[in-house]
């Protein structure tokens, strides 16, 4: 929000200076600002269109010491490349689930796996997948959530007792 206000203030000063002085250099600056802001908005607006995303978990029940494996898939069905994408799952798992920043060329698909160690027993929530994009200058941002949240239950590790025999 602060960057937009700064951009608006600088743009207003440049426009007023260009109109009041008539200097060609200031008109070039006005055109440059319009081009940069318009291009940034267009990149952000197109950034999430025709993008398909999803994730899959290997299990919803595990024991302490096991690994939770997530498989992410992103597919760009557009003719335009996706330049800046940030993908992550918000979660309250200890240690969290790592995200990834990537770009997708046109008409491609990218799949990767993430392993999250389960180090503590409990009931944890994995929120829907969040895909975020923006422009290189940070003026605009677009976010989309995909899927539904799931719960993962982590049970205590079961250890065999060496001298214990059941009757």
N, C-alpha and C positions, 0 to 999 in steps of 0.2 A: 504494500500500500504506500509506503514511504517513497519508494522509487517512482511510482506513478505520479505522486505529488511533485517530486523533484523534476521529473520530465515535463509535467504540465507547466511548472514555474519557468523552467528554462525555455520551453517552447514559446510561452507567452512573451517573455522578454525579447526573444529573437524576432518574433512576428512584429511586435510593437516597434522595435529598433529598425527592422527592415522597412516597415510602412512609413516611419517618420523620417528616415534618412534617405531612402531610395538607393542605397548602395547595392550593387549587384552581388557582392560577396555575401551579404546578409540574406538575400533572396536564395542564393545557393544553399545556405545553411537551413533555411526554412524548408526547401525541397528535400534536403538530406534528412531532416528530422521526420518529415512526412513519410519518406521512403522507409526509413528504419522502423518507425512505429507501425506503419502499415504492413511491412514485411514480417515483423515480429508477431503481430496479431494473426496474420495469415498462416504462419508456421505453427502457431499454437492451435489455431482453429482446425487445421488439417491434421494435426498430430495424433489425434485419437480416432479419426474417422477410418472406417474399414479395417479396424484392428480387432482381432479375436484373441481372447486370452482365457486361460484356465489353469487349474492345478489339481493334483490328485495326491492323496496321502496313502501310505502303504498300510497303515493300521490306525484304529481309533483306541486300541487298548494295548498297553505295553508294560514292561517292567523296568525298574531303575537299572541303568546301564545299557539299555537297548538304544538304538538310533531310530529317530523318526525320519523317514525319507519322503520328501516332497518332490513331485515331478511337475515342473512348470512348462507350459506351452504357449508361445505367442506366434500368431500368424498375421502377416500383413497382406491383406487382400487388395490393397490399393496399388495403383500404378506409381504413386509417389513414395519415396522412402520415408521412414520415420527416423528422424535424426536424433532425438533425445527422448529416451523412455527410462523411467525408473519403476521397478517392479518390486513389491515387497508384501509380506503378510504381517500385519500387526498381530502380536501375540503376547500372552503373559507367561510363556514358557521361560524357565530360568535360562539365561543365555540368549534367548530370542531366536528368531529365524532370520538368517542373512538374506538380504535383498540383492538386487543387481541393477546396474545401469547399463543400457545397451542401445544400439541402433539397429534398425531392421531395413535392409534393402527392399525394393519393391517385389511383391509376389514371392516372399520367402517365409519360412517357418523356422523358429528356433525353439529347441527343447533342451532343458538342463535339469539336473538333479541337485537337491540341497539336502544335506544331512545335518540334523540337529540332535545332539546327544541329550538323552533324558537323564538328568542327574539328580532329580528330586521327585519323590512321589507326590501325587496330588491330582487335582482336576483342573485342566488348563483349557483355555479358549484360544482358538485360532480364528481370527476375523477374516472377512472376505479379502480377496486379492485386490490390492490397490495399484493402479497404473497411473503414473503421473508424467506429464510432459510440459514443456515450456519453451520459451525462446532463449537464444543464447545471451541476451542482455538482462533477462530476469524481469521484464516488464509484465508479461502475461503468463498464466499457468492454467492448465486444465487437468482435472483428476477424474478417474472413473473407478468404480468398485465393481468387481466381478465375482459371482458365486455367492455362496452363503457361508456363514461361519459354522465351524464344527467344534465339538468338544473332544478332548483327548484325555483319557484316564491313565495315569501312570501308577501301577501297583508296586508295592515294595518287592525287592529282589527276594526270591525264594531260594534258600540255601539248604542243601541236604544236611541232616544231622548224622554224624558218623556212627554213633553207637546206638542210635534209636531204631528199634524194630517195632513194627506194628503187630499187635496180636492177631 
